[in-house]
Amino acid sequence: MKYKKLEKLEAIRGFCVLYMLLFHLLPQKIFLLGINIGFLFHFGSEAIIIFFILSGFIIKYSWEKSEDKSFKNYFLKWFMRIYLPLFFIFLLAYVIKSNTEGGVVNPEWSTFFGNIFMLQDIISQKSNVISPAYMANSALWSLSYEWWFYMLFFVLAKKIKPSKLNIWVYIITIMAVLSYLIHPSFLNQFAMYFAIWWTGVQFADMYLKEEIYSFKSIKVYAYILVATIAILGLNFYINFKYTKIYDHSLVAFPFIELGHFVFVLLAMFVGIIWNKLNWFGFNKIFGVFKYLAPFFYGIYIAHYYLVIEATHLDFINNKIIEGGIYIIIIIIMFISSYLLEVFVYTKIKNLLVGKSLVNKYLLKHNIS
């Protein structure tokens, strides 16, 4: 089934992935006319929070438009979307590391399987992490959350009445954040962040029902976010000592979670206000970024290895030459990401889905 193109979401997604690239690539201090404008690119984790919200919207939208709501169809669809490009990136990471170190390196099996089962997070920012991101690719931390958001959404959508869904999410959120106050872990942090992802689900639900986006329509949900922020504020106060441990305390436990929920609340209000203004100026600012959307995922999971960790350029002493080569590498990354997403992934997916459709036809018509 063909879905309606949601161009504003596509544009935001394209912008966020480009912002993530600049966040990792640019130095923290960039002076223009004596003013440090580098701080404008310090909000990489907030860009990922936007990804979460967009993801919730897309999953809800595609779920409601899908005719086949079986677990098999749902699982295979999102398994292929997440894992097929990711396997190529795992292989790329291993090849690059082996080449950099001049021989076959340790494949880091424990970390590899930790990422395969989607249990990874950033050790340098979070407490009680189960597994680090594979080969230090920090961008992969969000995939574990995304994957389990998909799975929890399916369970809730199939088992809970639509009229009760929001109540269940509210309960899950408050229980998760309270337990996080006692002992932070991947499980309660995932459940807590599900509320962020659910923001997109709520906006998609209003979109599908052609409801008006207003402060009144999100009032109850805003109260839940405010309650979560209050509890996380208490957590920040209790665990303030940890701000002395991490190198970048504003993007680490216990501040990072608080900052993310404050950002979501602000993003909701900005979205509603901008919608009331008929998205004045949106296309001029963000419209061009929609062209990155078809291969944004490839850029997101590949940019760390192909650009950020391009240590093979360290031998160049000329900054101008090095800068030129970096531009070439970025272009190569865009092209390879496009090929991976638009051609390789699509071809493999169509091949697998095609076989699946044939098997369904044979079973339906009792053909052996």
C-alpha positions as CSV (number, residue, x, y, z in Angstrom):
1,M,0.0,0.0,0.0
2,K,1.3,3.5,-0.9
3,Y,1.1,6.0,1.9
4,K,0.7,9.7,1.5
5,K,4.0,11.5,1.6
6,L,4.3,13.5,4.8
7,E,6.7,16.1,3.4
8,K,7.1,18.2,6.5
9,L,8.1,15.1,8.5
10,E,10.5,14.1,5.7
11,A,12.0,17.6,5.7
12,I,12.5,17.6,9.5
13,R,14.0,14.1,9.3
14,G,16.5,15.2,6.6
15,F,17.4,18.3,8.6
16,C,18.0,16.3,11.8
17,V,20.3,13.8,10.2
18,L,22.4,16.6,8.6
19,Y,22.5,18.3,12.0
20,M,23.7,15.1,13.6
21,L,26.5,14.9,11.1
22,L,27.5,18.6,11.8
23,F,27.2,17.9,15.6
24,H,29.8,15.1,15.4
25,L,32.0,16.8,12.7
26,L,32.3,20.4,13.8
27,P,34.5,21.7,16.7
28,Q,32.8,23.0,19.8
29,K,34.2,26.5,19.2
30,I,33.6,28.2,15.9
31,F,34.1,32.0,16.0
32,L,32.4,34.3,13.7
33,L,33.1,38.0,14.1
34,G,34.3,37.2,17.6
35,I,31.2,35.3,18.6
36,N,31.3,31.6,19.2
37,I,28.5,30.1,17.0
38,G,29.7,26.6,17.8
39,F,27.0,26.2,20.5
40,L,24.4,26.1,17.8
41,F,25.6,22.6,16.9
42,H,25.7,21.2,20.5
43,F,22.2,19.7,20.5
44,G,22.8,16.3,18.8
45,S,20.9,14.3,21.4
46,E,17.9,16.6,21.0
47,A,18.0,15.8,17.2
48,I,17.6,12.2,18.2
49,I,14.7,13.0,20.4
50,I,13.0,14.6,17.3
51,F,13.7,11.3,15.5
52,F,11.9,9.5,18.3
53,I,8.8,11.7,17.9
54,L,8.8,11.4,14.1
55,S,9.2,7.6,14.5
56,G,6.2,7.4,16.8
57,F,4.2,9.4,14.2
58,I,5.3,7.2,11.3
59,I,4.7,3.9,13.1
60,K,1.2,4.9,14.2
61,Y,0.4,6.3,10.7
62,S,1.6,3.1,8.9
63,W,-0.1,0.9,11.4
64,E,-3.5,2.5,10.8
65,K,-3.0,2.3,7.1
66,S,-1.8,-1.3,7.1
67,E,-4.3,-4.0,6.2
68,D,-2.2,-6.8,7.6
69,K,-1.8,-6.2,11.3
70,S,-0.3,-9.6,12.1
71,F,2.8,-9.9,14.3
72,K,4.7,-11.7,11.5
73,N,4.0,-8.9,9.0
74,Y,4.8,-6.1,11.5
75,F,7.9,-7.8,12.8
76,L,9.4,-8.6,9.4
77,K,8.6,-5.1,8.1
78,W,10.5,-3.3,10.8
79,F,13.1,-6.0,11.3
80,M,14.2,-5.5,7.7
81,R,14.0,-1.8,7.9
82,I,16.3,-1.6,11.0
83,Y,18.6,-4.7,10.5
84,L,19.3,-5.0,6.8
85,P,21.2,-1.7,6.5
86,L,22.7,-2.2,10.0
87,F,24.4,-5.5,9.1
88,F,26.2,-3.7,6.2
89,I,27.4,-1.1,8.7
90,F,28.6,-3.7,11.2
91,L,30.7,-5.3,8.4
92,L,31.9,-1.8,7.4
93,A,33.0,-1.0,10.9
94,Y,34.9,-4.3,11.2
95,V,36.7,-3.8,7.8
96,I,37.6,-0.2,8.6
97,K,39.0,-1.1,12.1
98,S,41.0,-4.0,10.7
99,N,42.4,-1.8,8.0
100,T,43.3,1.0,10.5
101,E,45.1,-1.4,12.8
102,G,46.8,-3.3,9.9
103,G,45.3,-6.7,10.4
104,V,42.4,-8.8,11.6
105,V,41.0,-7.4,14.9
106,N,38.9,-8.7,17.6
107,P,35.2,-8.7,16.4
108,E,34.0,-7.9,19.9
109,W,31.4,-10.6,19.9
110,S,29.8,-9.7,23.3
111,T,29.2,-6.1,22.1
112,F,28.1,-7.4,18.7
113,F,25.4,-9.6,20.2
114,G,24.5,-6.9,22.6
115,N,23.7,-4.7,19.6
116,I,22.0,-7.5,17.7
117,F,19.6,-8.0,20.6
118,M,19.2,-4.2,20.8
119,L,20.6,-3.7,24.4
120,Q,23.2,-0.9,23.5
121,D,23.5,2.5,25.0
122,I,26.2,5.1,25.6
123,I,28.3,4.2,28.6
124,S,29.8,7.6,28.9
125,Q,26.4,9.2,29.4
126,K,24.1,6.7,31.0
127,S,24.0,4.7,34.2
128,N,24.0,0.8,34.4
129,V,24.4,0.3,30.6
130,I,24.1,-3.3,29.5
131,S,26.1,-3.1,26.3
132,P,28.1,-0.3,24.6
133,A,27.4,0.6,20.9
134,Y,29.3,-1.7,18.5
135,M,32.8,-0.5,17.6
136,A,32.1,2.7,19.5
137,N,29.5,4.0,17.0
138,S,27.7,6.2,19.5
139,A,24.9,6.9,17.0
140,L,23.6,3.3,17.4
141,W,22.4,3.9,21.0
142,S,19.0,5.1,19.8
143,L,18.3,2.0,17.7
144,S,17.8,-0.1,20.8
145,Y,15.2,2.3,22.0
146,E,13.5,2.4,18.6
147,W,13.3,-1.3,18.3
148,W,11.7,-1.9,21.7
149,F,9.4,1.0,21.1
150,Y,8.2,-0.8,18.0
151,M,7.6,-4.0,19.9
152,L,5.8,-2.4,22.9
153,F,3.6,-0.4,20.5
154,F,2.5,-3.7,18.8
155,V,1.6,-5.2,22.2
156,L,-0.3,-2.2,23.3
157,A,-2.1,-1.7,20.0
158,K,-3.2,-5.4,19.9
159,K,-4.1,-5.9,23.5
160,I,-5.4,-2.6,24.8
161,K,-8.6,-0.8,23.7
162,P,-7.8,2.4,21.7
163,S,-9.7,4.4,24.3
164,K,-7.4,3.1,27.1
165,L,-4.1,3.3,25.3
166,N,-3.1,6.8,26.5
167,I,-3.9,5.8,30.1
168,W,-1.7,2.8,29.9
169,V,1.2,4.9,28.5
170,Y,0.7,7.4,31.3
171,I,0.9,4.6,33.9
172,I,4.0,3.0,32.3
173,T,5.7,6.5,32.2
174,I,5.1,7.4,35.8
175,M,6.0,3.9,37.1
176,A,9.2,3.9,34.9
177,V,10.4,7.4,36.1
178,L,9.7,6.5,39.8
179,S,11.6,3.3,39.5
180,Y,14.4,5.2,37.7
181,L,14.6,7.5,40.7
182,I,15.3,4.4,42.9
183,H,17.6,2.5,40.5
184,P,18.3,3.6,36.9
185,S,18.5,0.8,34.3
186,F,18.0,0.3,30.6
187,L,14.5,-1.2,31.2
188,N,13.0,1.7,33.1
189,Q,14.8,4.3,31.0
190,F,13.4,2.7,27.8
191,A,9.9,2.7,29.4
192,M,10.3,6.3,30.4
193,Y,11.5,7.4,26.9
194,F,8.5,5.6,25.4
195,A,6.5,8.6,26.5
196,I,8.7,10.7,24.2
197,W,8.1,8.4,21.3
198,W,4.4,8.3,22.2
199,T,4.2,12.1,21.6
200,G,4.5,11.3,17.9
201,V,1.8,8.6,18.2
202,Q,-0.6,11.1,19.7
203,F,0.1,13.7,17.0
204,A,-0.4,11.0,14.3
205,D,-3.7,10.0,15.9
206,M,-4.9,13.6,15.8
207,Y,-3.7,13.9,12.2
208,L,-5.6,10.7,11.1
209,K,-8.8,11.8,12.9
210,E,-8.4,15.3,11.4
211,E,-8.5,16.9,14.8
212,I,-7.3,20.4,15.5
213,Y,-3.8,20.6,17.1
214,S,-4.2,22.8,20.2
215,F,-3.0,23.2,23.7
216,K,-6.3,21.8,24.9
217,S,-5.9,18.6,22.9
218,I,-2.5,17.9,24.5
219,K,-3.3,19.2,28.0
220,V,-3.4,15.8,29.8
221,Y,-0.3,14.6,28.1
222,A,1.5,17.9,28.9
223,Y,0.6,17.3,32.6
224,I,2.3,13.8,32.4
225,L,5.4,15.3,30.9
226,V,5.5,18.0,33.6
227,A,5.1,15.4,36.3
228,T,8.0,13.4,34.7
229,I,10.1,16.5,34.5
230,A,9.5,17.2,38.2
231,I,10.5,13.7,39.2
232,L,13.6,13.9,37.0
233,G,14.4,17.2,38.6
234,L,14.4,15.5,41.9
235,N,16.6,12.8,40.5
236,F,19.0,15.5,39.3
237,Y,19.1,17.0,42.8
238,I,19.7,13.6,44.5
239,N,22.4,12.5,42.0
240,F,24.1,15.8,41.5
241,K,27.4,14.4,42.5
242,Y,27.6,12.5,39.2
243,T,27.9,15.8,37.3
244,K,31.5,15.8,38.7
245,I,32.2,12.4,37.2
246,Y,31.3,12.8,33.5
247,D,33.4,15.0,31.2
248,H,30.3,16.6,29.7
249,S,27.8,16.7,32.5
250,L,25.0,18.4,30.5
251,V,24.7,15.4,28.2
252,A,25.1,12.7,30.8
253,F,23.3,11.2,33.8
254,P,21.5,12.7,35.7
255,F,20.9,15.8,33.6
256,I,20.4,14.3,30.1
257,E,17.1,12.7,30.8
258,L,15.7,15.9,32.4
259,G,16.9,17.9,29.4
260,H,15.3,15.6,27.0
261,F,11.8,15.8,28.6
262,V,12.0,19.5,28.9
263,F,12.9,19.7,25.2
264,V,10.0,17.5,24.2
265,L,7.6,19.7,26.1
266,L,9.0,22.8,24.3
267,A,8.9,21.0,21.0
268,M,5.2,20.2,21.4
269,F,4.3,23.8,22.2
270,V,6.4,25.1,19.2
271,G,4.8,22.6,16.9
272,I,1.3,23.7,17.9
273,I,2.1,27.4,17.7
274,W,3.7,26.9,14.3
275,N,0.8,24.9,13.1
276,K,-1.6,27.7,14.1
277,L,0.6,30.0,12.0
278,N,0.1,27.6,9.0
279,W,3.7,26.6,9.2
280,F,4.8,30.1,8.0
281,G,8.3,30.0,6.5
282,F,8.7,26.2,7.1
283,N,9.3,25.2,3.5
284,K,11.9,28.0,3.0
285,I,13.8,26.9,6.1
286,F,13.5,23.1,6.0
287,G,11.9,22.2,2.7
288,V,15.2,21.4,0.9
289,F,16.1,18.8,3.5
290,K,13.3,16.4,2.4
291,Y,15.7,15.2,-0.3
292,L,17.8,13.6,2.4
293,A,14.9,11.7,3.9
294,P,15.0,8.6,1.6
295,F,18.5,7.7,2.8
296,F,18.6,9.5,6.2
297,Y,19.0,6.1,8.1
298,G,22.0,5.2,6.0
299,I,23.6,8.5,6.8
300,Y,22.8,8.2,10.5
301,I,24.3,4.8,11.0
302,A,27.3,5.2,8.6
303,H,28.6,8.7,9.3
304,Y,30.6,7.8,12.4
305,Y,32.8,5.3,10.5
306,L,33.0,7.0,7.2
307,V,33.5,10.6,8.4
308,I,33.9,11.1,12.1
309,E,36.5,8.4,12.6
310,A,38.4,9.0,9.3
311,T,41.7,8.5,11.1
312,H,43.4,7.4,7.8
313,L,43.7,11.2,7.1
314,D,45.9,11.8,10.1
315,F,49.1,11.6,8.1
316,I,48.1,14.8,6.1
317,N,49.8,17.9,7.6
318,N,48.1,20.4,5.3
319,K,44.8,21.5,6.7
320,I,43.5,22.8,3.3
321,I,44.2,19.5,1.6
322,E,42.8,17.6,4.6
323,G,39.6,19.7,4.4
324,G,39.2,19.1,0.7
325,I,39.5,15.3,1.2
326,Y,37.0,15.5,4.1
327,I,34.5,17.1,1.7
328,I,35.1,14.2,-0.8
329,I,34.7,11.7,2.0
330,I,31.4,13.3,3.0
331,I,30.2,13.2,-0.6
332,I,31.2,9.5,-0.8
333,M,29.2,8.9,2.4
334,F,26.1,10.5,1.0
335,I,26.4,8.5,-2.2
336,S,27.1,5.2,-0.4
337,S,24.2,5.8,2.0
338,Y,21.9,6.5,-0.9
339,L,23.0,3.3,-2.7
340,L,22.6,1.3,0.5
341,E,19.1,2.6,1.3
342,V,17.5,3.2,-2.1
343,F,19.0,0.3,-4.0
344,V,20.6,-2.4,-1.9
345,Y,18.0,-2.4,1.0
346,T,15.1,-1.9,-1.4
347,K,16.2,-4.8,-3.7
348,I,16.7,-7.2,-0.8
349,K,13.5,-6.2,0.9
350,N,11.5,-6.6,-2.4
351,L,13.1,-10.0,-2.9
352,L,12.2,-11.2,0.6
353,V,8.7,-9.6,0.5
354,G,8.1,-11.0,-3.0
355,K,8.9,-14.5,-1.9
356,S,6.6,-14.0,1.1
357,L,3.7,-12.8,-1.0
358,V,4.2,-15.8,-3.4
359,N,4.0,-18.2,-0.4
360,K,0.9,-16.5,0.9
361,Y,-0.8,-16.9,-2.5
362,L,0.2,-20.6,-2.7
363,L,-1.2,-21.3,0.8
364,K,-4.4,-19.3,0.1
365,H,-5.1,-21.4,-3.0
366,N,-3.9,-24.7,-1.6
367,I,-1.1,-25.0,-4.2
368,S,1.9,-27.1,-3.1
